[in-house]
Amino acid sequence: MVFDENEVVTYKWVSRRWSLHANAAKILLRDFYVQQKALGRPLFCWYAVTCRQAVRLVPETKLEEWINDGTSAHVYAVLRSRVEDSSVVYMGDMPSARKSGSDARFSAIRTPTGS
């Protein structure tokens, strides 16, 4: 998808496409990014940076500005072109979200009852 169709690929899309838990999809997407960069392929990454009670989408060029004590980050999306506008990344996930509806089977977030 990233190279063939020049699409934004998010961990959510990976999770839905291959019926993976969200955390497994994050790892798979991170590994893909690292491998492709090592091969010299043009690839750009966006991270979800969690700090306190907020999550912010941050392009790889600004990751160091947002990482500090008390924050964590994971690969959120990869794409071929360098994009600094988070709305492009967010909107890239909308088609797969619409197709899956409210299916939360693979989400890392659970209700108190575990369902």
Secondary structure by P-SEA (a helix, b strand, c coil): ccccccccccaaaaaaaacccaaaaaaaaaaaaaaaaaaccbbbbbbbcccccbbbbbcccccccccccccccccccccccccccaaaaaaaaaaaaaaaccccccccccccccc
